[in-house]
């Protein structure tokens, strides 16, 4: 079966074939750590983990690299405003290192709560200053950059005309006319600030013999990906808000270095909306995992909520609709557990393969989580299918969706044993023992109730 995914850079569905048969190289943009991560941010990381889990469960090896921006990200992505971290540092009279370490700690803690697989490498921008400077020196030597008022800029005009004879897919899909009909100098962007208008900037490094400064925001992602992947980057994942400026600048500077295509497939995860506006730190309209806990929801509920929608679509967040999704999630788990009351002795591989293909089909086609979950409900409700077959399929896809906290290998024997033991005591009308086992299942594995739809 082929993978059909929407490539956001090319604005069309493409067949995805990785560079190497059994390895997927993934880079995802990390946060700028100047505040707590909100639910809109976490939607992006849930999708990133979903993509990784999807390929991992298909037998691919995953090599995932992610950055942490701790310097150079100004208030506006197009190199205007103050450095976000430097601004907080001065306002609160604490060091930039304290700011970044503090918010990075809570960011990584939130990732654990949404069951995010750790990247193989996680870098602060300040960790790769050496690589950033060498990258900029190369661009300068190749005449893709210029100095203006003491700062180093990338020259988009030179890049376009230098690469016009190269078969670079980016330019076959993003019209060159756009650059020729507008002021092209407005497309140029900062690679390195030597002479920032903010003299109070606290994080600086030597750039040359006579100057100190700090990197622009866009250069760190390209430096990291070229360091690890060079021209073998399979998948790039970032937020929708990065598409118009940050992602394009990444492509410009990376393909100026490679004189070839930088990445095969790009995903841009859309916004989470609050009152029809993008959830954002700058708008101060954001919610965190702490707000979910206050309203009786869990990170697992939120993960299920996000995966009910396609990553390309905006999600309008409100707690009343979230409650419906939570009930749907509980119903799905309850239906699954209820089925384990029935005969579990027969494993029919024809049935398993038939429904596996049906379910994988939705994911192979641009990660259609909504259709997948709807079909999973139908499958679990089928009385004609023995429960062991349902159990097998449910836990195969649990490794991708993470409906339950534990994976198939740690759960299959434990849960089956507890459930069958509880059913045994209920049949003997020893309800005290059956209730004790039910409580044990609830603590370890989620929800079990005595009702028509649960054991």
PyMOL commands that set and color helices and strands:
alter all, ss='L'
color gray80, all
select helices_A, chain A and resi 39-57+84-92+96-113+125-141+156-162+169-173+177-181+184-187+219-228+240-258+289-294+299-307+319-339+349-364+369-381+387-401+408-427+431-445
alter helices_A, ss='H'
color red, helices_A
select strands_A, chain A and resi 3-7+12-16+23-28+61-68+74-76+80-83+121-124+145-148+151-154+189-193+205-208+211-215+233-239+263-269+272-274+277-278+315-316
alter strands_A, ss='S'
color yellow, strands_A
deselect
rebuild
show_as cartoon
